[in-house]
Amino acid sequence: SLLHAPHPPLAALGTLLIVLSLPAQEQEMPLAGTPSFWAPELILGVEGPVHEVAFDPFKTDAYSFGVTLLLMLLGEDCADVQADDDDCTWMIPRSWQNDDQRTAELTQQVQRGRLSPEALDLLEKVMTLRQSKRSRLANPEIRQHDFFLKALNCQDLAAHLLGEASRRSISVPSPVRRSQPSHP
């Protein structure tokens, strides 16, 4: 049980699957979770400015992990709740409209001593707005990142943070459509 584990997993997000190629009324899996933790491609959709590649649920999880980590390290919610509710960009931390804005704000947090340089580097890798530039949590550059090795003194990220699933070969299943009931 997690309560009795010496090192409970930090990231057990469960891969979010969504069928982006289908019209909204035919999508099989609804979005779940706290909206301010969703990756930009989920918030802005296939028509959004950051949609450029096929959906990768593992990179979506990496972004959500970055939001969780940022929340834990800074101790504050990063969503811009002051923004207009009709504009879904309020869910992107601090309404970062590009990666340069994110880098500038996080660099200020390092200068204030609120983030370590290692944390900044890790967040830069998992919180890019464009999915094509984002790392997966299972990538060696993340699993062996200095933030985990130095700051957390964690030599085995797969065992301690990602749990059993990270040690198995994981493939993304094809979405399955629910069968429609036949009408007489």
N, C-alpha and C positions, 0 to 999 in steps of 0.2 A: 504494500500500500504506500501511497505517496507520503502519508503522515509519518511512516516509520522508515522511509528511505533516507540514508545519510546524505544523498545528493539528489533531491527531487528535480525533475526536468523543468527547465525554465521555458523552453519552447515546445509546447505540445499543441500547436495551433490547429492541427487538422487541416489538411489541404482543402482549400475552397475550390470547388469545381463550378464552372458556369459555362453555359453554351452561348457564346457570344454571336455565333453565326445565325442563330434562329431569331425570328421576330419575338418580341417580348412576351406575347401571349403564348408562345410555344416553348419557352425556356423551361427546362425540366427542374432545375434546382434554384430555389430562391436564394438571394444573398442573405447571409446570416452574420451575426456578430455586431459589434459596436461600430457604427459608421465612421467615427473619427479614426478608426484603426485600419480602414480599408485602403488599399493601394489606389493611386490616382486613376489607373485604367478601369477600376471598378466604379469609382465615383463619377468619372467623366464619360464612361462608356465608349463604344466603338466609334462614335462620331467625334469624340473629344480630341483635343490637341496633342495628347500624349500617346494615342493609339497608333502604333506603327508596326507591330509584329503580332504573330499569333499569341494568344493568351497562354501564359505560363503560370499555373497555380503555385508552383514552388517559389517563383519570384514574387508573387503576390504575398505569400506567407513571409518571405524575407522582409518585405516592406512593413508588414504588420508587426513583425518582431522588432524592427527598428523603432517603430512608434512606441511599442511597449518598453523597450530599453531606454529610450529617451525620456519617457514618463518616469521610469524608475530612477534614472540618474539625476534628472532635474527636479523631480518631485512636483511637477505641475502638468496639467493637461495642456497639450500643445495645439489643440484645435482652436481656431479663431471663432469663438462663439459670438462675437460681436457682429460678425458679417451678416448680410442679408440671408434669411433662411431660404429664399427662393434660389439662391446661388449655391450650388452644391460644393463649390470650392472651399467653403468654410471648414469642410472636413479635412482638407489637406493641412497638415500642421502649419500654423501661422500663415495660412494662405500663401505658401511659397509658390510663386508662379513659375519659377525656374530654379535650376540647381545652384546658380550663383547666389541667389537670395538665401537659400538654405545654408550654403557654405559660409557666407558672411555672418549669418546669425549664430551658427554653431561655433565659428571661430571666436566670436565675441564671448561665448560661454567658456571656451578654453582660456581666453585671456583673463576672465574673471575668476578662474579657478573652479568653475562649476563642472567642467568636463575635462577629462584627460585627453592628451593628443591621440592616444590609442583609441579611446571611445569615439572621438571625432572621425578618425580614419575608418573605423568600422561602420559608423552611421553613414558616412559618405558612400560606402559600398552597397549598403542595403536599402537606402532611402532615396535613391535617384528617382526623379519623376518619370523618366523614360525606362520602361521595363527592359528594353534591349541593353541598357547600360548597367542594370542591377544584377548583383550576384545572388546566387542561390545559397541558402544556409549550408547545404552539404558541400559546396565548393571548397577545395583545400585552402584557398586564400581567406575564407571565413572560418572554417574549422580550426585552422592553425594561426588565427589572427593574434597579434600581440595583446589585444585587449583581454582575451581569454587566458593567454599564456602568462602574461606579466601581471596585469591588473587584478585578475581573479585567481591567479596561480592554478589554473585548470589545465592539466596536461592532456586530458582525454575529453574533449568537447562532445564527441559522439556519445560517450557513455553517460556523461554527467548532465548535459544540457538538452540534447536532442532525443535522448532515449533510444529504445530498441529499434525503432523504425529507421533511424539514420544509418544503422549498420547493415540493413537489408537493401537489396536492389529494389528501388521503387520505380514503378512505371505508372504513368497517368492513364487511367482507364478511359476508354471511349465513352462519351456520354450516351446514355440509354434513354430512349424516348419511352414514356409510359404508353402502354397500349390504350387506345381509345375504345370505350365500350361500343359494342356493335348495337345498332338500332334495328329493330324488326321492320 
